[in-house]
């Protein structure tokens, strides 16, 4: 295959002729089977139905099927049983939650900004909910792209489209940076690189410092891409449109009103203390910026150019008059060597601190999650853009020639028509339309490859983030082009793309190892065997919650805070009410799906962290799969997992009754979607006997520290010793590979 294959037009592909035509269920099968027949390899036998529904449910939902769902599918003799199952999976809100988790990895989604302060971004959950809804509604993928890159320009009256720009607003950010012009450059760099990697599988960021050494993209072309973003700012205080408030928004506003009412007198007194020093504080704060920032900050608004507007808006965004004035007062009150020190400032600061201590007594009234605003991209109401320069060696301080927006020659070098409006440059609109064009060969290929990778662990192009010369070549280029062209032909329907793969014969294959395949195709690139895969971090947690019957199935809303180690939670709230980790008051929130857990860049949720979650500081394309002692220790020793095991044991006893065989059968049905075989059944019974003896001995010694089943409808159905042994069994089985993998 020639270099640069990815940049050639997508070719309409007809399914190849194959000998085993009866094996073909969807066109993708013919492409896979053709390669197998060339190598003289037969496909694997079909997986049994119970295995299939567990596989498909985990892949489509990130959850386990219930025993009742498994039984219904296994017993469904209708010719369209598989199609009915797939349609049910795609119609569920769980589909959107699972696909959104995949997309949020690419969007480097987090609920905080990163860097040393790692401030909370209270509006980000709205973008997460937008993504979930987009997948559940089967929003055409080309519209999905346009909204995320230029929703504010293309649909200025649509709040949903503005929220969608959270994709480009998700960059890590340092609000304390003393160089606002450099921050503009760094933000533009992040967005340029993220768009290139996510939509185009192009490691374009290499060209920022030098001409790309693998792909023919020059520095100049890299900065021409940055120029599409030159006039882009981000407003985190765009008011929520009236009539669009969710119950969470209303609850937040009500709680915020209670807090403000209760603290009004204290805050008014604080404001009165700060007022005499506010002007000096603002001047002092502005003077702390570097030269190029100060040139814009101190310039009269009547003289502002496009760059000055960006810098001053950024300053307004990161400058908090109250906290910055308080910080200035503290500095000039506590440091007697400071030129602005005076005894009256020391006295004022002492009084301010007393009031702050009083204010903290009302912390429990602060609304923990939510906001009354949205975050949206904006071009600040102007059509002219700040200039973009090539930077020598990628160094901000060394600009060379000015450049205009442009598409690299490698990507086709298309000349885009940019149409400014009265309030916007139109640059991102042109870029978004090019990205989402049906004539762009990269975008549909890249996304189709990502979806294939989701189901088969590896993409047709194994390097899902790199379609360039340094990336791997497609193992089946005709199949990739078939998927890409069908994707566009079907109106960029994500669900139709998923459905064709889910209904294919290649997806139905058994995952049993085969010696002939291992010899002829050791990497299983031809997919004669279905690839086994460990569950991702969120799938492990969510599946355990679901199995235990404790999952709180609520879609959307502000991020939640399950309990973590006390030492990690953090202490006092800052001026904006941000804490490192404040455990949610509503215990139902503790059991929400993992996608709703607060994602703080400096403090990942510990239970997930050991299972290779996404790094939210950059676009994350493929989950790592490591095997470490910490993973086993986490599942075995975590109080949270033990609690779920207790709840699962209680659920099993409630559903299966007193009979031991029925209980063991139910355990396997819930976790593995199958019955235990004779060997497993014997091992389970032996475990129970031994464990019950161990627990009984502890009781005889006057100690009973074992966990017992919880949630029992009738506690008398089982004695505590037997119950504790059963919890240990459930906990052990949940720690097995049969649970942690999908086959």
C-alpha distance (Angstrom), angle and dihedral (degrees) to the residues before:
residue distance angle dihedral
X1 . . .
X2 3.84 . .
X3 3.77 121.9 .
X4 3.77 111.8 -99.2
X5 3.81 92.9 37.8
X6 3.80 91.0 139.3
X7 3.81 92.4 61.4
X8 3.81 95.0 53.4
X9 3.81 118.3 98.8
X10 3.79 115.6 -84.4
X11 3.80 108.7 -103.3
X12 3.78 123.3 -140.4
X13 3.80 104.5 -115.6
X14 3.77 128.3 -154.9
X15 3.82 115.7 -150.8
X16 3.81 108.1 -100.1
X17 3.78 122.3 -115.1
X18 3.81 112.9 -97.2
X19 3.79 135.0 -175.2
X20 3.82 97.4 -133.3
X21 3.78 94.5 56.3
X22 3.81 92.2 158.2
X23 3.80 89.8 65.4
X24 3.81 92.1 61.3
X25 3.82 113.0 97.2
X26 3.82 100.3 160.7
X27 3.82 128.9 13.8
X28 3.81 92.2 -99.8
X29 3.81 88.4 67.8
X30 3.80 92.6 62.6
X31 3.81 90.9 55.8
X32 3.81 91.9 50.0
X33 3.81 94.7 41.7
X34 3.80 92.9 49.4
X35 3.81 90.5 60.9
X36 3.79 91.8 45.4
X37 3.77 92.3 51.7
X38 3.80 90.6 50.1
X39 3.82 87.7 59.0
X40 3.78 94.3 41.2
X41 3.81 93.1 -115.4
X42 3.78 123.6 140.2
X43 3.80 120.8 -143.1
X44 3.79 117.6 -107.7
X45 3.76 121.7 -97.7
X46 3.77 118.4 -91.3
X47 3.80 117.4 -83.7
X48 3.78 113.8 -115.6
X49 3.77 115.4 -97.7
X50 3.80 96.2 -106.8
X51 3.80 90.6 54.2
X52 3.79 90.6 46.6
X53 3.81 97.0 52.2
X54 3.81 91.0 47.5
X55 3.80 90.2 49.9
X56 3.79 94.8 45.9
X57 3.80 94.8 44.5
X58 3.79 92.9 50.2
X59 3.82 91.5 46.8
X60 3.80 96.1 45.4
X61 3.81 99.8 34.2
X62 3.79 107.5 17.5
X63 3.83 86.9 -127.5
X64 3.79 138.6 95.5
X65 3.80 122.7 -101.9
X66 3.79 116.6 -115.3
X67 3.83 118.4 -111.8
X68 3.79 87.8 -112.5
X69 3.81 91.8 54.8
X70 3.80 90.0 48.7
X71 3.79 92.7 49.3
X72 3.79 93.2 48.0
X73 3.81 92.0 51.3
X74 3.80 94.7 44.5
X75 3.81 90.5 51.3
X76 3.81 95.7 42.9
X77 3.82 104.2 109.0
X78 3.80 95.6 176.3
X79 3.83 115.9 121.0
X80 3.80 91.5 -120.1
X81 3.83 97.1 48.8
X82 3.78 93.3 120.6
X83 3.78 93.3 47.3
X84 3.81 91.5 50.0
X85 3.80 89.4 51.7
X86 3.79 93.2 49.4
X87 3.80 92.5 46.4
X88 3.81 89.5 51.8
X89 3.80 91.8 50.5
X90 3.80 92.8 48.7
X91 3.82 92.7 46.5
X92 3.81 94.5 54.6
X93 3.80 123.2 96.6
X94 3.80 85.8 -128.1
X95 3.82 88.0 72.5
X96 3.80 91.1 61.8
X97 3.80 91.7 46.6
X98 3.80 92.1 52.4
X99 3.81 96.1 44.5
X100 3.79 90.9 44.7
X101 3.80 90.4 56.9
X102 3.80 88.0 56.4
X103 3.79 92.0 49.1
X104 3.80 94.9 44.7
X105 3.81 87.6 58.0
X106 3.80 87.8 60.9
X107 3.81 93.1 43.0
X108 3.86 90.1 55.5
X109 3.79 85.7 -126.5
X110 3.79 120.0 -165.9
X111 3.79 136.7 151.4
X112 3.80 91.8 -131.2
X113 3.78 136.9 52.0
X114 3.80 102.1 -122.0
X115 3.81 128.2 -140.9
X116 3.80 120.4 92.1
X117 3.81 99.0 -42.1
X118 3.81 95.1 37.8
X119 3.79 90.2 -165.2
X120 3.79 120.6 -159.0
X121 3.79 116.8 -101.1
X122 3.80 99.1 -150.1
X123 3.82 96.0 -170.7
X124 3.79 100.7 51.0
X125 3.80 95.7 93.3
X126 3.78 87.2 70.1
X127 3.81 89.9 64.9
X128 3.81 90.4 48.0
X129 3.81 89.8 52.1
X130 3.81 90.3 47.0
X131 3.81 89.6 56.7
X132 3.82 93.1 48.2
X133 3.80 91.0 50.0
X134 3.80 92.4 46.0
X135 3.80 92.1 57.3
X136 3.80 93.7 42.2
X137 3.81 91.1 49.9
X138 3.82 90.8 45.1
X139 3.78 89.5 -125.6
X140 3.83 106.4 -164.5
X141 3.78 107.0 -96.8
X142 3.81 93.6 -129.5
X143 3.82 89.4 57.0
X144 3.82 88.6 45.1
X145 3.82 89.3 57.0
X146 3.79 95.4 45.8
X147 3.79 93.3 49.7
X148 3.80 93.6 50.3
X149 3.80 96.0 47.5
X150 3.81 101.0 35.1
X151 3.79 110.1 1.6
X152 3.80 92.6 132.7
X153 3.81 91.4 54.9
X154 3.80 99.2 40.1
X155 3.81 98.5 41.3
X156 3.83 106.1 20.8
X157 3.81 91.7 167.2
X158 3.81 95.0 51.7
X159 3.79 116.3 92.4
X160 3.80 89.7 -168.3
X161 3.80 91.4 56.7
X162 3.79 90.7 49.2
X163 3.81 91.8 50.5
X164 3.82 87.7 50.6
X165 3.81 89.5 66.0
X166 3.80 85.4 73.3
X167 3.80 82.0 95.2
X168 3.80 92.1 72.4
X169 3.82 91.9 32.7
X170 3.80 93.3 61.1
X171 3.81 96.8 89.5
X172 3.82 119.4 130.3
X173 3.78 107.4 -104.5
X174 3.78 140.1 -163.3
X175 3.80 108.1 -151.1
X176 3.83 90.3 -174.8
X177 3.79 94.7 61.3
X178 3.79 110.8 133.0
X179 3.81 92.6 -152.5
X180 3.77 111.4 66.4
X181 3.79 94.1 177.7
X182 3.78 90.5 54.8
X183 3.81 89.8 49.1
X184 3.80 88.5 55.6
X185 3.79 89.0 54.4
X186 3.81 93.0 47.0
X187 3.80 93.0 48.0
X188 3.80 91.4 48.9
X189 3.80 88.9 48.9
X190 3.80 92.3 53.0
X191 3.80 93.3 49.5
X192 3.81 94.1 44.4
X193 3.80 91.6 51.2
X194 3.82 93.9 43.8
X195 3.81 93.7 51.6
X196 3.79 91.2 46.7
X197 3.80 94.1 50.3
X198 3.80 98.6 38.3
X199 3.80 103.2 44.3
X200 3.79 101.2 22.2
X201 3.84 104.8 27.5
X202 3.78 87.5 -130.8
X203 3.80 122.8 141.4
X204 3.77 88.4 -142.9
X205 3.82 93.4 155.9
X206 3.80 90.7 80.0
X207 3.81 89.3 71.3
X208 3.80 93.4 61.0
X209 3.80 92.1 82.3
X210 3.81 101.4 26.8
X211 3.77 141.4 -5.4
X212 3.80 106.9 -66.8
X213 3.80 106.8 -92.8
X214 3.81 96.0 -151.6
X215 3.79 105.9 29.1
X216 3.79 121.8 40.8
X217 3.78 98.6 -110.1
X218 3.78 116.0 130.5
X219 3.77 129.2 -149.7
X220 3.77 88.8 -110.5
X221 3.80 91.0 55.3
X222 3.80 90.9 48.9
X223 3.79 91.7 55.7
X224 3.80 90.4 44.2
X225 3.80 85.3 61.9
X226 3.80 90.4 49.2
X227 3.79 88.3 53.1
X228 3.82 89.4 68.5
X229 3.82 86.1 67.7
X230 3.79 98.9 41.0
X231 3.79 97.0 110.7
X232 3.81 96.8 40.4
X233 3.79 121.5 120.3
X234 3.80 130.7 165.2
X235 3.77 126.1 -127.7
X236 3.81 113.8 -159.2
X237 3.79 91.9 -180.0
X238 3.79 101.7 59.8
X239 3.83 103.0 139.9
X240 3.78 117.7 -114.9
X241 3.81 108.9 -107.2
X242 3.78 113.4 -105.1
X243 3.78 112.9 -103.5
X244 3.80 93.6 27.0
X245 3.79 96.9 84.7
X246 3.79 115.7 130.5
X247 3.81 122.0 -147.0
X248 3.81 86.8 -99.7
X249 3.80 90.7 55.3
X250 3.78 92.0 50.4
X251 3.79 91.7 47.7
X252 3.79 90.5 49.9
X253 3.81 93.0 49.4
X254 3.81 91.3 48.6
X255 3.79 92.9 49.5
X256 3.79 92.0 44.8
X257 3.81 89.6 52.7
X258 3.82 90.6 51.2
X259 3.78 91.4 50.8
X260 3.79 93.8 47.5
X261 3.79 92.2 47.4
X262 3.80 92.4 49.5
X263 3.80 93.8 47.0
X264 3.80 101.4 35.2
X265 3.79 95.5 106.3
X266 3.81 93.4 49.2
X267 3.79 93.5 45.8
X268 3.80 92.1 47.5
X269 3.80 89.8 53.5
X270 3.81 90.3 49.5
X271 3.80 91.1 49.6
X272 3.81 89.9 51.4
X273 3.82 90.3 52.8
X274 3.81 92.5 49.7
X275 3.81 97.7 42.9
X276 3.86 97.6 84.0
X277 3.81 90.4 52.8
X278 3.81 100.3 40.3
X279 3.82 97.9 93.6
X280 3.80 92.7 47.2
X281 3.82 90.3 45.9
X282 3.80 92.7 52.7
X283 3.81 91.2 49.1
X284 3.80 91.4 46.8
X285 3.82 91.7 48.5
X286 3.81 93.2 49.3
X287 3.79 91.7 49.0
X288 3.79 90.3 58.5
X289 3.81 91.3 70.1
X290 3.79 122.5 94.7
X291 3.77 122.8 -97.9
X292 3.82 100.8 -91.3
X293 3.81 91.1 48.0
X294 3.81 92.8 48.1
X295 3.80 90.9 52.1
X296 3.79 88.9 64.0
X297 3.80 98.6 35.1
X298 3.80 95.7 54.6
X299 3.80 94.9 40.4
X300 3.85 116.5 106.9
X301 3.79 111.5 -104.6
X302 3.79 90.7 -122.1
X303 3.81 88.5 65.3
X304 3.81 98.1 46.6
X305 3.78 119.7 129.7
X306 3.83 124.4 -164.6
X307 3.82 93.7 -80.7
X308 3.81 91.9 47.5
X309 3.80 90.0 53.2
X310 3.81 90.9 52.2
X311 3.81 93.4 47.6
X312 3.80 94.5 47.0
X313 3.79 92.9 46.7
X314 3.78 89.3 49.8
X315 3.80 89.8 49.8
X316 3.79 90.5 50.6
X317 3.81 88.9 50.4
X318 3.80 96.8 52.1
X319 3.83 98.3 33.8
X320 3.79 116.6 89.7
X321 3.83 109.6 -171.2
X322 3.81 93.8 -155.5
X323 3.79 100.7 46.4
X324 3.79 93.8 37.9
X325 3.79 92.4 49.3
X326 3.81 90.0 47.5
X327 3.80 89.2 50.0
X328 3.79 91.3 50.1
X329 3.81 91.6 48.4
X330 3.79 90.9 50.8
X331 3.81 91.8 49.6
X332 3.78 93.9 50.4
X333 3.81 93.1 42.0
X334 3.80 100.5 48.3
X335 3.80 99.2 37.1
X336 3.79 108.2 68.7
X337 3.80 90.0 -175.0
X338 3.79 91.7 60.9
X339 3.80 113.4 109.2
X340 3.81 91.4 -128.5
X341 3.81 95.5 49.2
X342 3.79 117.0 127.9
X343 3.83 135.2 160.1
X344 3.80 91.0 -116.0
X345 3.80 89.9 57.7
X346 3.80 90.7 50.8
X347 3.80 89.8 52.1
X348 3.80 92.3 45.7
X349 3.80 91.7 50.7
X350 3.81 91.3 49.5
X351 3.79 90.5 53.5
X352 3.80 91.3 45.5
X353 3.81 90.5 54.0
X354 3.80 91.2 52.6
X355 3.77 89.9 53.3
X356 3.81 90.5 46.9
X357 3.80 89.7 55.3
X358 3.81 88.7 51.8
X359 3.81 90.5 48.3
X360 3.81 92.4 54.0
X361 3.79 89.8 60.5
X362 3.81 85.8 72.4
X363 3.81 95.6 52.3
X364 3.78 90.5 110.0
X365 3.81 88.2 64.9
X366 3.80 93.8 57.5
X367 3.80 115.1 107.3
X368 3.81 104.4 -114.1
X369 3.79 101.3 -158.3
X370 3.76 135.2 25.1
X371 3.78 138.2 33.1
X372 3.78 142.5 -142.8
X373 3.82 93.3 -118.3
X374 3.77 141.7 67.7
X375 3.79 129.5 -140.0
X376 3.79 114.1 -124.1
X377 3.77 139.6 167.6
X378 3.78 113.7 -111.6
X379 3.78 138.5 179.4
X380 3.81 91.0 -149.5
X381 3.79 94.1 -113.2
X382 3.81 96.2 -67.8
X383 3.79 135.3 105.3
X384 3.80 99.9 -152.1
X385 3.82 118.0 90.3
X386 3.80 133.4 -147.4
X387 3.80 111.7 -105.1
X388 3.81 119.8 -94.1
X389 3.79 119.8 -144.8
X390 3.77 135.2 -169.1
X391 3.82 105.8 -111.3
X392 3.79 116.8 -140.6
X393 3.81 106.3 -118.7
X394 3.80 88.1 -8.6
X395 3.81 89.0 -72.5
X396 3.77 112.7 149.6
X397 3.81 94.0 -146.4
X398 3.83 93.4 55.3
X399 3.83 109.1 66.6
X400 3.80 118.0 172.3
X401 3.82 126.1 172.1
X402 3.79 123.2 6.0
X403 3.82 116.1 -119.7
X404 3.80 137.3 -164.7
X405 3.83 127.5 -138.9
X406 3.78 113.8 -72.7
X407 3.81 144.6 153.2
X408 3.84 117.2 -117.2
X409 3.79 116.2 -105.3
X410 3.81 89.1 -122.8
X411 3.80 89.4 62.8
X412 3.78 92.4 48.9
X413 3.80 99.7 -79.7
X414 3.79 90.6 -118.1
X415 3.80 115.4 -172.6
X416 3.78 103.7 -127.9
X417 3.76 122.3 -152.6
X418 3.79 108.8 -131.0
X419 3.79 115.7 -160.7
X420 3.81 114.0 -169.1
X421 3.78 118.9 -153.9
X422 3.78 130.0 -156.4
X423 3.80 90.7 -90.2
X424 3.79 104.9 26.4
X425 3.80 142.3 43.7
X426 3.80 93.1 -129.7
X427 3.79 89.3 -139.0
X428 3.79 97.5 119.2
X429 3.80 89.5 45.9
X430 3.79 90.3 58.1
X431 3.81 91.4 46.2
X432 3.83 93.5 47.0
X433 3.79 92.0 48.7
X434 3.80 90.4 51.3
X435 3.81 91.9 48.3
X436 3.81 91.1 50.5
X437 3.79 96.7 41.1
X438 3.83 115.5 124.9
X439 3.80 86.0 -134.7
X440 3.80 92.6 60.5
X441 3.81 104.1 99.3
X442 3.79 96.2 -164.7
X443 3.81 103.2 57.0
X444 3.84 99.7 58.0
X445 3.80 92.5 38.2
X446 3.77 92.5 51.2
X447 3.80 95.5 48.3
X448 3.81 95.0 43.0
X449 3.80 87.6 51.6
X450 3.81 90.9 51.2
X451 3.80 91.9 52.9
X452 3.81 91.5 47.6
X453 3.80 88.7 50.4
X454 3.80 89.8 53.0
X455 3.80 91.8 59.4
X456 3.80 101.2 34.4
X457 3.83 100.8 32.9
X458 3.81 91.0 -123.3
X459 3.75 128.5 59.4
X460 3.79 123.8 -124.3
X461 3.78 78.4 -111.0
X462 3.82 99.4 43.5
X463 3.81 92.4 -155.6
X464 3.80 94.5 67.1
X465 3.81 91.6 179.8
X466 3.80 96.9 47.4
X467 3.80 124.8 54.4
X468 3.80 90.5 161.8
X469 3.78 132.8 102.4
X470 3.81 91.9 -80.0
X471 3.80 91.4 53.3
X472 3.78 126.1 83.3
X473 3.78 121.1 -90.7
X474 3.82 119.9 -111.0
X475 3.78 114.0 -90.0
X476 3.80 90.0 -146.1
X477 3.82 110.6 18.4
X478 3.80 93.7 174.3
X479 3.81 90.5 56.4
X480 3.81 91.0 48.7
X481 3.79 91.5 51.6
X482 3.80 90.8 46.5
X483 3.82 91.0 53.7
X484 3.82 92.9 44.3
X485 3.81 95.0 48.0
X486 3.82 92.7 44.4
X487 3.80 89.7 49.0
X488 3.81 91.3 57.4
X489 3.80 93.7 39.1
X490 3.81 90.1 53.8
X491 3.79 91.8 57.3
X492 3.81 94.6 -93.9
X493 3.82 88.5 -68.6
X494 3.79 109.9 174.6
X495 3.80 93.1 -167.1
X496 3.81 93.3 53.8
X497 3.80 89.4 51.9
X498 3.80 91.0 51.2
X499 3.80 92.5 44.4
X500 3.80 94.8 55.0
X501 3.80 90.9 52.2
X502 3.81 94.4 44.3
X503 3.80 91.8 51.8
X504 3.79 95.2 46.7
X505 3.78 124.5 111.8
X506 3.80 90.7 -128.6
X507 3.82 89.2 60.6
X508 3.82 90.8 49.4
X509 3.79 94.7 56.9
X510 3.78 123.2 119.6
X511 3.79 118.6 -105.2
X512 3.79 93.6 -142.9
X513 3.80 111.6 133.0
X514 3.80 117.5 -106.4
X515 3.78 124.6 -160.0
X516 3.82 93.6 -151.2
X517 3.81 92.2 54.7
X518 3.80 92.7 45.1
X519 3.81 88.2 55.5
X520 3.81 99.7 43.8
X521 3.81 99.6 32.3
X522 3.83 108.4 18.7
X523 3.82 93.7 172.6
X524 3.82 91.8 48.1
X525 3.81 89.1 -128.8
X526 3.81 91.0 150.0
X527 3.83 92.1 53.3
X528 3.80 99.4 -130.7
X529 3.81 85.5 147.1
X530 3.77 125.7 42.6
X531 3.84 107.7 -113.3
X532 3.78 116.8 -119.0
X533 3.76 116.0 -136.3
X534 3.79 137.7 -169.7
X535 3.77 115.2 -120.0
X536 3.79 115.7 -103.5
X537 3.79 121.3 -111.6
X538 3.80 95.1 -95.2
X539 3.80 92.6 43.9
X540 3.80 91.7 55.4
X541 3.79 93.0 51.4
X542 3.81 95.3 40.5
X543 3.80 93.6 46.5
X544 3.81 91.3 52.1
X545 3.79 90.7 48.5
X546 3.79 91.4 47.7
X547 3.81 92.9 47.2
X548 3.79 92.3 49.4
X549 3.79 90.5 53.5
X550 3.80 91.3 -121.9
X551 3.81 101.2 107.5
X552 3.79 111.6 126.5
X553 3.79 100.1 -141.9
X554 3.81 102.3 -154.4
X555 3.80 121.0 137.4
X556 3.79 120.6 -138.1
X557 3.76 135.6 -18.3
X558 3.81 135.8 117.2
X559 3.79 117.5 -29.6
X560 3.80 117.4 -86.6
X561 3.79 132.4 -137.1
X562 3.82 116.8 -138.8
X563 3.81 116.3 -166.6
X564 3.80 118.1 -77.7
X565 3.80 132.8 172.8
X566 3.81 109.1 -53.0
X567 3.79 91.8 -126.8
X568 3.82 89.5 63.8
X569 3.79 99.3 47.4
X570 3.79 99.1 85.4
X571 3.75 129.3 -139.4
X572 3.79 138.6 -115.2
X573 3.78 122.5 21.7
X574 3.79 117.7 -113.0
X575 3.81 123.3 -132.1
X576 3.81 91.8 -75.3
X577 3.79 93.2 47.4
X578 3.80 94.8 -106.4
X579 3.77 119.8 152.4
X580 3.76 129.9 175.2
X581 3.80 92.0 -115.1
X582 3.80 127.5 -13.5
X583 3.79 112.1 -175.4
X584 3.81 111.9 -125.1
X585 3.79 113.1 -103.9
X586 3.79 93.5 -141.8
X587 3.81 106.7 74.7
X588 3.80 90.0 -155.1
X589 3.80 86.6 69.3
X590 3.80 89.9 60.8
X591 3.79 88.4 68.8
X592 3.79 99.3 48.5
X593 3.80 118.9 124.1
X594 3.79 114.5 -80.0
X595 3.80 93.5 -110.0
X596 3.82 87.3 70.3
X597 3.82 96.0 52.9
X598 3.79 112.6 111.3
X599 3.80 109.1 -97.1
X600 3.79 108.0 -146.0
X601 3.78 111.7 180.0
X602 3.80 93.9 -145.0
X603 3.82 95.0 42.9
X604 3.81 116.7 38.5
X605 3.79 115.3 -167.2
X606 3.84 100.7 -88.6
X607 3.81 98.1 -139.0
X608 3.82 90.9 57.8
X609 3.77 97.5 37.4
X610 3.80 95.1 76.8
X611 3.81 92.4 57.5
X612 3.80 99.6 62.5
X613 3.81 103.8 -98.7
X614 3.80 121.9 -178.5
X615 3.77 120.4 -73.1
X616 3.83 102.8 -123.7
X617 3.79 94.2 -157.5
X618 3.80 92.7 79.8
X619 3.78 140.8 11.8
X620 3.80 105.8 -66.6
X621 3.80 111.8 -154.2
X622 3.78 107.1 176.0
X623 3.78 131.3 16.9
X624 3.77 115.8 -119.4
X625 3.78 118.7 -128.0
X626 3.79 112.5 -147.4
X627 3.78 131.1 166.6
X628 3.79 113.8 -142.4
X629 3.82 137.1 157.7
X630 3.81 88.7 -117.7
X631 3.79 90.4 66.5
X632 3.79 93.2 56.5
X633 3.79 91.6 42.1
X634 3.80 91.5 50.0
X635 3.79 94.1 53.2
X636 3.77 93.6 40.7
X637 3.80 101.7 43.2
X638 3.79 104.9 27.9
X639 3.81 112.4 115.8
X640 3.79 87.8 -146.5
X641 3.81 93.1 56.8
X642 3.80 91.0 44.9
X643 3.81 89.1 52.9
X644 3.80 90.3 51.8
X645 3.81 89.5 49.4
X646 3.80 89.6 53.0
X647 3.80 90.5 50.6
X648 3.81 91.9 46.4
X649 3.81 90.4 50.2
X650 3.80 89.4 51.1
X651 3.80 91.1 48.6
X652 3.81 91.7 51.3
X653 3.80 93.4 49.8
X654 3.81 90.9 48.1
X655 3.81 91.6 50.8
X656 3.82 101.1 35.9
X657 3.81 101.6 34.1
X658 3.80 125.3 -148.9
X659 3.80 98.5 -38.3
X660 3.80 110.4 110.5
X661 3.81 95.6 -151.7
X662 3.81 90.3 51.0
X663 3.81 90.7 50.0
X664 3.81 93.5 51.2
X665 3.78 90.8 46.1
X666 3.81 91.2 50.8
X667 3.81 91.5 49.2
X668 3.80 91.3 56.1
X669 3.79 92.6 42.9
X670 3.81 91.1 55.1
X671 3.81 99.0 43.3
X672 3.80 103.3 29.0
X673 3.82 104.7 19.5
X674 3.80 90.3 -125.8
X675 3.79 144.0 77.0
X676 3.83 122.1 -93.6
X677 3.80 113.3 -104.0
X678 3.82 122.4 -127.1
X679 3.81 94.3 -92.2
X680 3.80 92.7 48.8
X681 3.79 92.3 45.5
X682 3.79 91.3 53.4
X683 3.82 91.2 48.7
X684 3.81 91.8 48.6
X685 3.80 92.8 51.4
X686 3.80 91.5 46.9
X687 3.82 90.1 50.4
X688 3.79 91.6 52.2
X689 3.81 93.1 50.8
X690 3.80 93.1 49.7
X691 3.80 94.5 42.6
X692 3.78 93.2 48.1
X693 3.82 89.0 53.3
X694 3.82 90.4 51.4
X695 3.80 92.4 50.0
X696 3.81 91.2 45.0
X697 3.80 90.2 54.1
X698 3.80 90.4 53.6
X699 3.78 89.6 51.8
X700 3.80 90.4 50.4
X701 3.79 88.6 52.9
X702 3.79 89.8 54.2
X703 3.81 95.1 -103.5
X704 3.78 126.2 114.6
X705 3.77 107.8 168.4
X706 3.80 98.0 141.0
X707 3.81 124.7 120.6
X708 3.79 115.6 -110.0
X709 3.83 130.6 -159.9
X710 3.79 114.8 -79.4
X711 3.77 131.2 -152.9
X712 3.80 94.7 35.1
X713 3.79 113.8 167.3
X714 3.81 89.4 -152.3
X715 3.84 113.3 21.2
X716 3.80 90.6 -169.5
X717 3.81 93.0 71.0
X718 3.80 91.3 81.7
X719 3.80 134.4 28.1
X720 3.80 116.9 -122.4
X721 3.81 94.9 -113.7
X722 3.79 92.8 52.7
X723 3.80 89.8 42.5
X724 3.80 92.7 52.6
X725 3.80 90.6 50.7
X726 3.80 90.1 50.1
X727 3.82 91.7 51.4
X728 3.80 88.6 52.9
X729 3.79 89.4 51.4
X730 3.81 92.6 49.3
X731 3.80 90.0 47.4
X732 3.81 91.4 50.6
X733 3.80 94.6 48.1
X734 3.81 90.6 48.7
X735 3.81 87.4 56.3
X736 3.80 92.4 58.2
X737 3.79 128.3 108.7
X738 3.80 89.2 -119.2
X739 3.79 87.4 68.3
X740 3.81 98.6 38.6
X741 3.82 94.2 51.0
X742 3.74 134.8 58.9
X743 3.78 114.4 -142.9
